[in-house]
Amino acid sequence: MAGDKPTVYTTTWCPHSRSLVSDLRFYGVEFDEVDVDVDDEAAALVERLNGGDRVVPTVVYPDGSHDTNPDGAEVAGRTGMFSD
C-alpha cells in the first residue's frame, strides 16, 4: 500500500465488501481497492493481518493500522471525513 489513502481489500462476490465500497463512495472517501481473488500478494497480506484467514473487507490505513469488516462510517471517521 502506498500514498495517503486507505487500501480496501475486497472480492467481487462478498456482500460486505460491496457494501463498504458503496458506503465509502457515498461518504466521498478516496481509497484504493484491491481484489484479493486476482492479487495473490494482497491475499497473502490479508491472511497475515487476520491470523491466517482471508477476511474481506480488510482496510489498511496509510499509518499501517488495519480494520477487518469495518463499516463505512468507521473508515470515513478514520480518514478524517467526520470530526468528533
C-alpha contacts under 8 A as a table, 3 or more apart, distances in Angstrom:
res1	aa1	res2	aa2	distance
1	M	7	T	6.55
1	M	60	V	7.78
1	M	62	P	7.62
2	A	5	K	7.73
2	A	62	P	7.17
3	G	62	P	6.65
4	D	62	P	5.36
5	K	30	E	6.14
5	K	31	F	5.07
5	K	32	D	6.78
5	K	61	Y	6.85
5	K	62	P	6.03
5	K	79	T	7.94
6	P	30	E	7.59
6	P	31	F	5.11
6	P	32	D	6.39
6	P	59	V	6.54
6	P	60	V	5.56
6	P	61	Y	4.33
6	P	62	P	5.70
6	P	79	T	7.81
7	T	31	F	5.69
7	T	32	D	4.66
7	T	33	E	5.76
7	T	34	V	7.18
7	T	59	V	5.63
7	T	60	V	5.22
7	T	61	Y	6.47
8	V	31	F	6.85
8	V	32	D	6.06
8	V	33	E	4.79
8	V	34	V	6.23
8	V	57	P	6.54
8	V	58	T	5.92
8	V	59	V	4.52
8	V	60	V	6.57
9	Y	17	S	7.98
9	Y	33	E	5.92
9	Y	34	V	4.89
9	Y	35	D	5.88
9	Y	36	V	6.31
9	Y	42	A	7.39
9	Y	46	V	7.45
9	Y	56	V	6.20
9	Y	57	P	5.43
9	Y	58	T	5.16
9	Y	59	V	6.15
10	T	14	C	7.34
10	T	17	S	5.27
10	T	18	R	7.79
10	T	33	E	6.97
10	T	34	V	6.09
10	T	35	D	4.91
10	T	36	V	6.07
10	T	56	V	5.26
10	T	57	P	4.96
10	T	58	T	7.06
11	T	14	C	5.61
11	T	17	S	6.49
11	T	18	R	8.00
11	T	35	D	4.98
11	T	36	V	6.04
11	T	37	D	6.18
11	T	56	V	7.05
11	T	57	P	7.79
12	T	17	S	7.48
12	T	18	R	7.08
12	T	35	D	7.18
13	W	18	R	7.92
14	C	17	S	5.25
14	C	18	R	6.38
14	C	56	V	7.45
15	P	18	R	5.09
15	P	19	S	6.03
16	H	19	S	5.07
16	H	20	L	6.14
16	H	56	V	7.47
16	H	57	P	6.63
16	H	69	N	7.35
17	S	20	L	5.24
17	S	21	V	6.23
17	S	56	V	6.26
17	S	57	P	4.94
18	R	21	V	5.22
18	R	22	S	6.12
19	S	22	S	5.08
19	S	23	D	6.10
20	L	23	D	5.04
20	L	24	L	6.09
20	L	57	P	7.53
20	L	70	P	7.73
20	L	71	D	6.16
20	L	72	G	5.39
21	V	24	L	5.16
21	V	25	R	6.25
21	V	72	G	7.74
22	S	25	R	5.22
22	S	26	F	6.22
23	D	26	F	4.91
23	D	27	Y	6.20
23	D	71	D	7.93
23	D	72	G	5.08
23	D	73	A	7.69
24	L	27	Y	5.08
24	L	28	G	6.06
24	L	29	V	5.18
24	L	30	E	7.64
24	L	72	G	5.45
24	L	73	A	7.87
24	L	75	V	7.69
24	L	76	A	6.92
25	R	28	G	4.95
25	R	29	V	5.98
25	R	30	E	7.65
26	F	29	V	7.78
27	Y	72	G	7.74
27	Y	73	A	7.81
27	Y	76	A	6.83
27	Y	81	M	7.70
29	V	76	A	6.22
29	V	79	T	7.56
29	V	81	M	7.31
34	V	39	D	7.40
34	V	42	A	7.19
35	D	38	V	5.74
35	D	39	D	6.33
35	D	42	A	7.69
36	V	39	D	5.01
36	V	40	D	6.49
36	V	41	E	7.99
36	V	42	A	5.47
36	V	43	A	4.65
37	D	40	D	7.16
37	D	43	A	7.08
39	D	42	A	5.32
39	D	43	A	6.29
40	D	43	A	4.96
40	D	44	A	6.19
41	E	44	A	5.10
41	E	45	L	6.24
42	A	45	L	5.02
42	A	46	V	6.21
43	A	46	V	5.17
43	A	47	E	6.21
43	A	54	R	6.65
44	A	47	E	5.06
44	A	48	R	6.21
44	A	54	R	7.93
45	L	48	R	5.10
45	L	49	L	6.22
46	V	49	L	5.13
46	V	50	N	6.16
46	V	53	D	7.44
46	V	54	R	5.74
46	V	55	V	6.78
46	V	56	V	7.86
46	V	58	T	6.79
47	E	50	N	5.14
47	E	51	G	6.20
47	E	52	G	4.40
47	E	53	D	4.77
47	E	54	R	4.74
47	E	55	V	7.19
48	R	51	G	5.67
48	R	52	G	5.48
48	R	53	D	7.60
49	L	52	G	7.43
49	L	66	H	7.89
50	N	53	D	5.35
50	N	54	R	6.88
50	N	55	V	6.74
50	N	68	T	7.73
55	V	58	T	6.55
55	V	68	T	7.09
55	V	69	N	7.83
56	V	68	T	6.91
56	V	69	N	6.50
57	P	68	T	6.15
57	P	69	N	5.23
57	P	70	P	7.57
58	T	66	H	7.04
58	T	67	D	5.79
58	T	68	T	4.45
58	T	69	N	6.02
58	T	70	P	7.68
59	V	66	H	5.38
59	V	67	D	5.24
59	V	68	T	6.37
59	V	69	N	7.91
59	V	70	P	7.71
60	V	64	G	6.13
60	V	65	S	5.87
60	V	66	H	4.31
60	V	67	D	6.71
61	Y	64	G	5.39
61	Y	65	S	5.50
61	Y	66	H	5.89
62	P	65	S	7.45
67	D	70	P	6.00
70	P	74	E	6.24
70	P	75	V	6.71
71	D	74	E	5.40
71	D	75	V	6.57
72	G	75	V	5.23
72	G	76	A	6.03
73	A	76	A	4.96
73	A	77	G	5.99
74	E	77	G	5.11
74	E	78	R	6.25
75	V	78	R	5.04
75	V	79	T	6.26
76	A	79	T	5.17
76	A	80	G	6.40
76	A	81	M	5.10
76	A	82	F	6.65
77	G	80	G	5.18
77	G	81	M	5.34
77	G	82	F	4.91
77	G	83	S	7.07
78	R	81	M	7.48
80	G	83	S	6.61
